[in-house]
Amino acid sequence: MGMLNKVESIKDTVKQILIENPKARDNDRYLMLAVWVRENRDLPTISFKAFAYDFTHGRYSDTESIRRTRQKIQEQHPELRGESYSPRKVTEEPEMREGMPKMMT
């Protein structure tokens, strides 16, 4: 599968999980597991050693790709945002921006 196809595939998978399972909207670890189970339906029954081997050999989607995809989807689709989205955006983001050094122009 080419890189572009892989990106579209993960986007479709993450969006579908966010639609079907609101718990995944606020919990990236839960979302990652849900993605990986879709990539390998046998995941709940395999050993950790088998999972670790497959994970380190790229069989499963990268954790950062899943997280970034979730962020982008929630940015574009407000109905798929979790309970913690609005409070975090309203309070944490402005505070973080204030604490950043001003860029020289």
Residue pairs with C-beta under 8 A, 6 or more apart in sequence:
1 9
7 65
10 35
10 61
10 65
10 66
10 69
11 69
11 72
11 73
13 35
13 38
13 39
13 61
14 31
14 35
14 66
14 69
14 70
14 73
15 73
15 77
15 80
17 24
17 31
17 34
17 35
17 38
18 24
18 25
18 31
18 70
18 73
18 74
18 77
18 80
19 80
21 30
21 34
22 82
23 30
24 30
24 31
24 34
25 31
25 70
25 74
25 80
25 81
25 82
25 83
25 85
26 82
26 83
26 84
26 85
27 82
28 63
28 66
28 67
28 70
31 66
31 70
32 61
32 63
32 66
32 67
35 60
35 61
35 66
36 43
36 60
36 61
37 43
37 44
39 59
39 60
39 61
40 46
40 54
40 59
40 60
43 51
54 60
73 80
74 80
74 81
74 82
74 85
